[in-house]
């Protein structure tokens, strides 16, 4: 029998409204699953079960009174530990904040709470979100539910694991260098990177950089779109916030694949990509590409993207963490230190050149969509690796220049200001989830979600491309 915690958010919303199950029953199911499997995974690092159950009882009362209910009324939401939560510990994956309890929610959290969402707990992240492996010096590593010795990706890894194993039907994530998309791909769930400003970041330390975004994670496109609707809004404190989110107020309707012009790219014209993932991507594309009206292999011009990303990310880290690293170096992760030190090594000329490069990349990206509706590429360059390693140091004999180099397939679109949906696409030769990205021009979030929903339906029909589900038996036995 299917447990409540394994149902989609959309299904749970319906049964709560029809009183087939109460918010309390849903919450208890998610709590029970978390207690059963998280000992083997370390995803929910700060549970908030007592406050979540209290909120669920209030949500149940509202249903019984016949109150108007919000978009995600009574649904548990796992919140990435970079998002401030009033009354619930928020550590940012850092020893320096291990006892911090905020007085107020981050704006996105406040908005989804207004829509009836309930915080079930905080999910693990690398310190300050720095890294594609969810591992930090405060809580340790979060394991992949398909192989507990391997990484779940990062930096939204705890959220991805919570979703994949039924700890919550919805989870928050954030994305700069692929922090939302990589763990979605590694854990077989859905992640959506919205265009800058759709989900305002009112407390960004570098307000004129549009590269970091907040976004939803779920087990299907409809649920990701549902949480996006609950998180999005307008906030004048984010200079990129605008009325663009109003295009997303309705649920996505699946696009007609026969009318779509689709670009296919194994490496976005130059991102490092393992031979195994390159071959697997080609095989998977062969299984679904015939559904589209037109398909063409594409090599987008992302020249100098590695340099633009490294320099501009370094500037952001210097702005946010230079003083912390100087004062608390021994308590901080090597990834944060690496970013700050790289940033300090750049000259004004380096920074100016990176801005010019990024501007050119973004304009080239826009022109690409004069001819295509969407671009599809892999979501990761490698299969999930051992979480004992901080990062990927080598791919097929090629040494990585930095701990971020293996993530070019996801940070390239970030520099282009793309919106992106990460979809599960079966498993690889090692039995680990394999994911693909659907990429669009900034501001085409609605279109990308509609295409993602259409492709999700197609992928689900083939056992080779359907979303994989982890075996929970060994996790419960741990």
Beta strands, then each sheet from edge to edge (+ up, - down):
strand 1: 44-47
strand 2: 76-80
strand 3: 118-123
strand 4: 135-136
strand 5: 140-141
strand 6: 143-144
strand 7: 147-151
strand 8: 170-175
strand 9: 190-193
strand 10: 213-218
strand 11: 261-264
strand 12: 294-297
strand 13: 374-378
strand 14: 394-395
strand 15: 398-399
strand 16: 419-427
strand 17: 433-440
sheet 1: 1+ 3- 2- 8- 10+ 9- 16+ 17- 13+ 11+ 12+
sheet 2: 4+ 5-
sheet 3: 6+ 7-
sheet 4: 14+ 15-
end
